[in-house]
Amino acid sequence: MPRAEFDQLTEKEKLFIRKEHENKFLFDVTWIRNAVLNAEANVNRKKGKKFQELFPKKPVKADKDYNEQAMKTITAIEQKKGK
């Protein structure tokens, strides 16, 4: 954003931009802190112990609509053909 555009913003808009910049900075610092702590834990781990993952895999959330539709389909088939 050019300086001329920034000067035209209201004080509320400037405060909002500063707050978002602060939030981004805190997010980045927290991410770096977690990465360093993880690396230190992996360096100082006991022999034979697994590495800690920096980004552990999160289970995928189930799609409720898809599951409900699948259950309806399965029960309809079971009623027609039996189990």
MIROMI-31794 format. One record per atom (N, C-alpha, C): residue in three letters; y, z, x; atom name. Coordinates in steps of 0.05 Angstrom, whole numbers. Layout:
BEGIN
DOZA   nugu    north       up     east   tinu
DOZA    Ala        Y        Z        X     CA
...
***
This chain:
BEGIN
DOZA   nugu    north       up     east   tinu
DOZA    Met      -23        0       17      N
DOZA    Met        0        0        0     CA
DOZA    Met       25        0       18      C
DOZA    Pro       42      -20       14      N
DOZA    Pro       67      -21       30     CA
DOZA    Pro       85        3       25      C
DOZA    Arg      102        9       44      N
DOZA    Arg      119       32       42     CA
DOZA    Arg      138       30       18      C
DOZA    Ala      148        5       12      N
DOZA    Ala      166        1      -10     CA
DOZA    Ala      153        8      -37      C
DOZA    Glu      128        1      -40      N
DOZA    Glu      113        7      -65     CA
DOZA    Glu      109       37      -67      C
DOZA    Phe      103       50      -44      N
DOZA    Phe       98       79      -44     CA
DOZA    Phe      123       94      -52      C
DOZA    Asp      146       85      -43      N
DOZA    Asp      172       98      -49     CA
DOZA    Asp      179       95      -79      C
DOZA    Gln      169       75      -92      N
DOZA    Gln      175       71     -120     CA
DOZA    Gln      158       88     -139      C
DOZA    Leu      137      101     -128      N
DOZA    Leu      119      117     -145     CA
DOZA    Leu      133      143     -153      C
DOZA    Thr      125      154     -175      N
DOZA    Thr      136      180     -184     CA
DOZA    Thr      123      202     -168      C
DOZA    Glu      134      226     -170      N
DOZA    Glu      123      249     -155     CA
DOZA    Glu       95      256     -165      C
DOZA    Lys       90      253     -191      N
DOZA    Lys       63      258     -201     CA
DOZA    Lys       43      239     -189      C
DOZA    Glu       50      214     -188      N
DOZA    Glu       32      193     -177     CA
DOZA    Glu       27      199     -147      C
DOZA    Lys       48      207     -133      N
DOZA    Lys       45      213     -104     CA
DOZA    Lys       26      237     -101      C
DOZA    Leu       30      258     -118      N
DOZA    Leu       13      281     -116     CA
DOZA    Leu      -16      274     -122      C
DOZA    Phe      -20      256     -141      N
DOZA    Phe      -47      247     -148     CA
DOZA    Phe      -60      233     -124      C
DOZA    Ile      -45      216     -111      N
DOZA    Ile      -55      201      -87     CA
DOZA    Ile      -62      221      -65      C
DOZA    Arg      -44      241      -61      N
DOZA    Arg      -50      260      -40     CA
DOZA    Arg      -75      277      -46      C
DOZA    Lys      -78      284      -72      N
DOZA    Lys     -101      300      -79     CA
DOZA    Lys     -127      284      -76      C
DOZA    Glu     -127      259      -83      N
DOZA    Glu     -150      242      -79     CA
DOZA    Glu     -157      238      -50      C
DOZA    His     -136      236      -34      N
DOZA    His     -140      234       -5     CA
DOZA    His     -152      259        6      C
DOZA    Glu     -143      282       -4      N
DOZA    Glu     -154      308        5     CA
DOZA    Glu     -184      310       -4      C
DOZA    Asn     -190      302      -28      N
DOZA    Asn     -218      302      -38     CA
DOZA    Asn     -236      285      -21      C
DOZA    Lys     -226      261      -13      N
DOZA    Lys     -242      243        3     CA
DOZA    Lys     -246      255       31      C
DOZA    Phe     -225      268       42      N
DOZA    Phe     -227      280       68     CA
DOZA    Phe     -248      303       67      C
DOZA    Leu     -247      320       46      N
DOZA    Leu     -266      342       43     CA
DOZA    Leu     -295      331       40      C
DOZA    Phe     -298      310       25      N
DOZA    Phe     -325      298       22     CA
DOZA    Phe     -335      288       48      C
DOZA    Asp     -318      274       64      N
DOZA    Asp     -327      263       90     CA
DOZA    Asp     -334      286      109      C
DOZA    Val     -318      307      110      N
DOZA    Val     -323      329      128     CA
DOZA    Val     -348      343      120      C
DOZA    Thr     -353      347       95      N
DOZA    Thr     -378      360       85     CA
DOZA    Thr     -402      343       93      C
DOZA    Trp     -400      317       90      N
DOZA    Trp     -422      299       97     CA
DOZA    Trp     -428      301      127      C
DOZA    Ile     -407      301      143      N
DOZA    Ile     -411      303      172     CA
DOZA    Ile     -423      330      179      C
DOZA    Arg     -414      352      167      N
DOZA    Arg     -425      378      172     CA
DOZA    Arg     -455      379      165      C
DOZA    Asn     -462      368      142      N
DOZA    Asn     -490      368      135     CA
DOZA    Asn     -507      352      154      C
DOZA    Ala     -496      330      163      N
DOZA    Ala     -511      313      182     CA
DOZA    Ala     -515      328      209      C
DOZA    Val     -494      342      218      N
DOZA    Val     -496      356      243     CA
DOZA    Val     -516      379      241      C
DOZA    Leu     -514      394      219      N
DOZA    Leu     -533      416      214     CA
DOZA    Leu     -562      406      213      C
DOZA    Asn     -566      384      200      N
DOZA    Asn     -593      372      198     CA
DOZA    Asn     -603      364      225      C
DOZA    Ala     -586      351      241      N
DOZA    Ala     -593      342      267     CA
DOZA    Ala     -601      366      285      C
DOZA    Glu     -585      388      283      N
DOZA    Glu     -590      412      299     CA
DOZA    Glu     -617      424      290      C
DOZA    Ala     -622      425      264      N
DOZA    Ala     -647      436      254     CA
DOZA    Ala     -671      419      264      C
DOZA    Asn     -667      393      265      N
DOZA    Asn     -689      376      275     CA
DOZA    Asn     -694      379      305      C
DOZA    Val     -672      383      320      N
DOZA    Val     -675      387      349     CA
DOZA    Val     -689      413      355      C
DOZA    Asn     -682      434      340      N
DOZA    Asn     -692      461      346     CA
DOZA    Asn     -717      468      330      C
DOZA    Arg     -731      448      318      N
DOZA    Arg     -754      454      302     CA
DOZA    Arg     -778      462      319      C
DOZA    Lys     -797      475      307      N
DOZA    Lys     -821      484      321     CA
DOZA    Lys     -839      460      325      C
DOZA    Lys     -857      462      344      N
DOZA    Lys     -876      440      349     CA
DOZA    Lys     -894      437      324      C
DOZA    Gly     -898      412      317      N
DOZA    Gly     -916      406      295     CA
DOZA    Gly     -902      408      267      C
DOZA    Lys     -878      417      267      N
DOZA    Lys     -864      419      241     CA
DOZA    Lys     -850      392      235      C
DOZA    Lys     -849      385      209      N
DOZA    Lys     -838      359      201     CA
DOZA    Lys     -808      359      205      C
DOZA    Phe     -797      335      209      N
DOZA    Phe     -768      331      210     CA
DOZA    Phe     -756      335      182      C
DOZA    Gln     -732      345      181      N
DOZA    Gln     -718      346      156     CA
DOZA    Gln     -704      320      152      C
DOZA    Glu     -707      308      128      N
DOZA    Glu     -694      283      122     CA
DOZA    Glu     -664      287      117      C
DOZA    Leu     -647      270      127      N
DOZA    Leu     -619      272      122     CA
DOZA    Leu     -612      265       93      C
DOZA    Phe     -626      244       83      N
DOZA    Phe     -623      237       55     CA
DOZA    Phe     -650      239       41      C
DOZA    Pro     -657      263       31      N
DOZA    Pro     -683      265       18     CA
DOZA    Pro     -684      247       -7      C
DOZA    Lys     -707      236      -12      N
DOZA    Lys     -710      218      -35     CA
DOZA    Lys     -710      234      -60      C
DOZA    Lys     -694      226      -79      N
DOZA    Lys     -693      240     -105     CA
DOZA    Lys     -710      225     -124      C
DOZA    Pro     -725      240     -141      N
DOZA    Pro     -741      226     -161     CA
DOZA    Pro     -724      210     -181      C
DOZA    Val     -733      187     -189      N
DOZA    Val     -718      171     -207     CA
DOZA    Val     -720      183     -235      C
DOZA    Lys     -698      185     -249      N
DOZA    Lys     -698      196     -276     CA
DOZA    Lys     -711      176     -295      C
DOZA    Ala     -727      188     -313      N
DOZA    Ala     -741      171     -332     CA
DOZA    Ala     -721      161     -353      C
DOZA    Asp     -727      136     -362      N
DOZA    Asp     -710      124     -383     CA
DOZA    Asp     -721      133     -410      C
DOZA    Lys     -707      150     -424      N
DOZA    Lys     -716      162     -449     CA
DOZA    Lys     -722      140     -470      C
DOZA    Asp     -703      122     -473      N
DOZA    Asp     -706      101     -493     CA
DOZA    Asp     -731       84     -488      C
DOZA    Tyr     -736       77     -463      N
DOZA    Tyr     -759       61     -456     CA
DOZA    Tyr     -785       77     -462      C
DOZA    Asn     -785      102     -454      N
DOZA    Asn     -809      119     -459     CA
DOZA    Asn     -814      123     -489      C
DOZA    Glu     -794      127     -504      N
DOZA    Glu     -798      131     -533     CA
DOZA    Glu     -808      105     -546      C
DOZA    Gln     -797       83     -538      N
DOZA    Gln     -807       57     -548     CA
DOZA    Gln     -836       52     -540      C
DOZA    Ala     -843       59     -515      N
DOZA    Ala     -870       55     -506     CA
DOZA    Ala     -889       73     -522      C
DOZA    Met     -881       98     -527      N
DOZA    Met     -898      116     -543     CA
DOZA    Met     -902      105     -571      C
DOZA    Lys     -881       95     -583      N
DOZA    Lys     -884       83     -610     CA
DOZA    Lys     -904       59     -610      C
DOZA    Thr     -901       43     -590      N
DOZA    Thr     -919       20     -587     CA
DOZA    Thr     -948       29     -583      C
DOZA    Ile     -952       49     -566      N
DOZA    Ile     -979       58     -561     CA
DOZA    Ile     -991       71     -586      C
DOZA    Thr     -976       87     -600      N
DOZA    Thr     -987       99     -624     CA
DOZA    Thr     -993       78     -646      C
DOZA    Ala     -976       57     -648      N
DOZA    Ala     -982       36     -667     CA
DOZA    Ala    -1007       21     -660      C
DOZA    Ile    -1012       16     -634      N
DOZA    Ile    -1036        2     -626     CA
DOZA    Ile    -1060       20     -631      C
DOZA    Glu    -1058       47     -625      N
DOZA    Glu    -1080       65     -629     CA
DOZA    Glu    -1087       67     -659      C
DOZA    Gln    -1067       66     -676      N
DOZA    Gln    -1072       67     -705     CA
DOZA    Gln    -1087       42     -714      C
DOZA    Lys    -1080       19     -703      N
DOZA    Lys    -1093       -6     -711     CA
DOZA    Lys    -1121       -8     -700      C
DOZA    Lys    -1124       -3     -674      N
DOZA    Lys    -1150       -8     -661     CA
DOZA    Lys    -1166       17     -656      C
DOZA    Gly    -1154       40     -658      N
DOZA    Gly    -1167       65     -651     CA
DOZA    Gly    -1165       70     -621      C
DOZA    Lys    -1174       94     -613      N
DOZA    Lys    -1171      100     -584     CA
DOZA    Lys    -1193       87     -568      C
***
